[in-house]
Amino acid sequence: MKRLKAFGYFWYDFVIGDDWRIAVSVVLLLTVTGLLARRWNPWPLLPLGVALTLMWSLRRASRAE
C-alpha cells in the first residue's frame, strides 16, 4: 500500500507541481483546442494560451515577492 500511495503522490506532484492553476489552465487549453479541432484548425490557440498562462503566472509570482 505504501508503494501505491507513493506512486499517487509522485503523479500528483508531477502533474500539479507547484501551482494548480497552471495545471488547470493547460487542461482547459487542451480541451478547448480539442473541441475546436472538429470544425476549425486551432493550431495557434495552444501556443498563444501557453504564452498567456506563462505571463499570468509570472505576474502573480512577481507581485507575491
PyMOL CGO cylinders between C-alpha atoms (Angstrom):
from pymol import cmd
from pymol.cgo import CYLINDER

trace = [
    CYLINDER, 0.00, 0.00, 0.00, 2.93, 2.33, 0.68, 0.3, 1, 1, 1, 1, 1, 1,
    CYLINDER, 2.93, 2.33, 0.68, 4.17, 1.93, -2.87, 0.3, 1, 1, 1, 1, 1, 1,
    CYLINDER, 4.17, 1.93, -2.87, 0.75, 2.69, -4.31, 0.3, 1, 1, 1, 1, 1, 1,
    CYLINDER, 0.75, 2.69, -4.31, 0.50, 5.79, -2.14, 0.3, 1, 1, 1, 1, 1, 1,
    CYLINDER, 0.50, 5.79, -2.14, 4.00, 6.92, -3.16, 0.3, 1, 1, 1, 1, 1, 1,
    CYLINDER, 4.00, 6.92, -3.16, 3.11, 6.35, -6.82, 0.3, 1, 1, 1, 1, 1, 1,
    CYLINDER, 3.11, 6.35, -6.82, 0.00, 8.51, -6.42, 0.3, 1, 1, 1, 1, 1, 1,
    CYLINDER, 0.00, 8.51, -6.42, 1.97, 11.28, -4.70, 0.3, 1, 1, 1, 1, 1, 1,
    CYLINDER, 1.97, 11.28, -4.70, 4.55, 11.21, -7.48, 0.3, 1, 1, 1, 1, 1, 1,
    CYLINDER, 4.55, 11.21, -7.48, 1.96, 11.69, -10.20, 0.3, 1, 1, 1, 1, 1, 1,
    CYLINDER, 1.96, 11.69, -10.20, 0.14, 14.38, -8.25, 0.3, 1, 1, 1, 1, 1, 1,
    CYLINDER, 0.14, 14.38, -8.25, 3.40, 16.29, -7.77, 0.3, 1, 1, 1, 1, 1, 1,
    CYLINDER, 3.40, 16.29, -7.77, 4.40, 15.73, -11.39, 0.3, 1, 1, 1, 1, 1, 1,
    CYLINDER, 4.40, 15.73, -11.39, 1.11, 16.90, -12.91, 0.3, 1, 1, 1, 1, 1, 1,
    CYLINDER, 1.11, 16.90, -12.91, 0.05, 19.58, -10.43, 0.3, 1, 1, 1, 1, 1, 1,
    CYLINDER, 0.05, 19.58, -10.43, 3.53, 20.67, -9.35, 0.3, 1, 1, 1, 1, 1, 1,
    CYLINDER, 3.53, 20.67, -9.35, 3.87, 23.95, -7.52, 0.3, 1, 1, 1, 1, 1, 1,
    CYLINDER, 3.87, 23.95, -7.52, 0.81, 25.69, -8.94, 0.3, 1, 1, 1, 1, 1, 1,
    CYLINDER, 0.81, 25.69, -8.94, -2.51, 24.00, -9.54, 0.3, 1, 1, 1, 1, 1, 1,
    CYLINDER, -2.51, 24.00, -9.54, -3.74, 27.00, -11.56, 0.3, 1, 1, 1, 1, 1, 1,
    CYLINDER, -3.74, 27.00, -11.56, -1.24, 26.30, -14.34, 0.3, 1, 1, 1, 1, 1, 1,
    CYLINDER, -1.24, 26.30, -14.34, -2.28, 22.65, -14.48, 0.3, 1, 1, 1, 1, 1, 1,
    CYLINDER, -2.28, 22.65, -14.48, -5.95, 23.66, -14.75, 0.3, 1, 1, 1, 1, 1, 1,
    CYLINDER, -5.95, 23.66, -14.75, -5.20, 26.19, -17.49, 0.3, 1, 1, 1, 1, 1, 1,
    CYLINDER, -5.20, 26.19, -17.49, -3.28, 23.59, -19.51, 0.3, 1, 1, 1, 1, 1, 1,
    CYLINDER, -3.28, 23.59, -19.51, -6.14, 21.11, -19.20, 0.3, 1, 1, 1, 1, 1, 1,
    CYLINDER, -6.14, 21.11, -19.20, -8.61, 23.80, -20.28, 0.3, 1, 1, 1, 1, 1, 1,
    CYLINDER, -8.61, 23.80, -20.28, -6.43, 24.81, -23.23, 0.3, 1, 1, 1, 1, 1, 1,
    CYLINDER, -6.43, 24.81, -23.23, -6.13, 21.21, -24.40, 0.3, 1, 1, 1, 1, 1, 1,
    CYLINDER, -6.13, 21.21, -24.40, -9.87, 20.66, -24.01, 0.3, 1, 1, 1, 1, 1, 1,
    CYLINDER, -9.87, 20.66, -24.01, -10.83, 23.81, -25.93, 0.3, 1, 1, 1, 1, 1, 1,
    CYLINDER, -10.83, 23.81, -25.93, -8.28, 23.06, -28.65, 0.3, 1, 1, 1, 1, 1, 1,
    CYLINDER, -8.28, 23.06, -28.65, -9.59, 19.51, -28.98, 0.3, 1, 1, 1, 1, 1, 1,
    CYLINDER, -9.59, 19.51, -28.98, -13.20, 20.66, -29.20, 0.3, 1, 1, 1, 1, 1, 1,
    CYLINDER, -13.20, 20.66, -29.20, -12.42, 23.35, -31.77, 0.3, 1, 1, 1, 1, 1, 1,
    CYLINDER, -12.42, 23.35, -31.77, -10.37, 20.94, -33.88, 0.3, 1, 1, 1, 1, 1, 1,
    CYLINDER, -10.37, 20.94, -33.88, -13.56, 19.27, -35.05, 0.3, 1, 1, 1, 1, 1, 1,
    CYLINDER, -13.56, 19.27, -35.05, -14.65, 22.33, -37.03, 0.3, 1, 1, 1, 1, 1, 1,
    CYLINDER, -14.65, 22.33, -37.03, -11.58, 24.57, -37.38, 0.3, 1, 1, 1, 1, 1, 1,
    CYLINDER, -11.58, 24.57, -37.38, -7.78, 24.35, -37.35, 0.3, 1, 1, 1, 1, 1, 1,
    CYLINDER, -7.78, 24.35, -37.35, -6.93, 25.87, -33.95, 0.3, 1, 1, 1, 1, 1, 1,
    CYLINDER, -6.93, 25.87, -33.95, -3.14, 25.39, -34.08, 0.3, 1, 1, 1, 1, 1, 1,
    CYLINDER, -3.14, 25.39, -34.08, -2.32, 28.97, -32.95, 0.3, 1, 1, 1, 1, 1, 1,
    CYLINDER, -2.32, 28.97, -32.95, -4.60, 28.72, -29.93, 0.3, 1, 1, 1, 1, 1, 1,
    CYLINDER, -4.60, 28.72, -29.93, -2.44, 26.38, -27.85, 0.3, 1, 1, 1, 1, 1, 1,
    CYLINDER, -2.44, 26.38, -27.85, 0.89, 28.29, -28.12, 0.3, 1, 1, 1, 1, 1, 1,
    CYLINDER, 0.89, 28.29, -28.12, -0.92, 31.58, -27.50, 0.3, 1, 1, 1, 1, 1, 1,
    CYLINDER, -0.92, 31.58, -27.50, -2.67, 30.12, -24.47, 0.3, 1, 1, 1, 1, 1, 1,
    CYLINDER, -2.67, 30.12, -24.47, 0.58, 28.75, -23.07, 0.3, 1, 1, 1, 1, 1, 1,
    CYLINDER, 0.58, 28.75, -23.07, 2.26, 32.15, -23.52, 0.3, 1, 1, 1, 1, 1, 1,
    CYLINDER, 2.26, 32.15, -23.52, -0.64, 33.92, -21.79, 0.3, 1, 1, 1, 1, 1, 1,
    CYLINDER, -0.64, 33.92, -21.79, -0.58, 31.39, -18.95, 0.3, 1, 1, 1, 1, 1, 1,
    CYLINDER, -0.58, 31.39, -18.95, 3.15, 31.93, -18.50, 0.3, 1, 1, 1, 1, 1, 1,
    CYLINDER, 3.15, 31.93, -18.50, 2.74, 35.73, -18.43, 0.3, 1, 1, 1, 1, 1, 1,
    CYLINDER, 2.74, 35.73, -18.43, -0.12, 35.39, -15.93, 0.3, 1, 1, 1, 1, 1, 1,
    CYLINDER, -0.12, 35.39, -15.93, 1.94, 33.11, -13.71, 0.3, 1, 1, 1, 1, 1, 1,
    CYLINDER, 1.94, 33.11, -13.71, 4.99, 35.38, -13.84, 0.3, 1, 1, 1, 1, 1, 1,
    CYLINDER, 4.99, 35.38, -13.84, 2.87, 38.41, -12.98, 0.3, 1, 1, 1, 1, 1, 1,
    CYLINDER, 2.87, 38.41, -12.98, 1.39, 36.64, -9.95, 0.3, 1, 1, 1, 1, 1, 1,
    CYLINDER, 1.39, 36.64, -9.95, 4.85, 35.50, -8.81, 0.3, 1, 1, 1, 1, 1, 1,
    CYLINDER, 4.85, 35.50, -8.81, 6.36, 38.95, -9.15, 0.3, 1, 1, 1, 1, 1, 1,
    CYLINDER, 6.36, 38.95, -9.15, 3.51, 40.52, -7.16, 0.3, 1, 1, 1, 1, 1, 1,
    CYLINDER, 3.51, 40.52, -7.16, 3.95, 37.96, -4.37, 0.3, 1, 1, 1, 1, 1, 1,
    CYLINDER, 3.95, 37.96, -4.37, 7.54, 38.98, -3.78, 0.3, 1, 1, 1, 1, 1, 1,
]
cmd.load_cgo(trace, "trace")
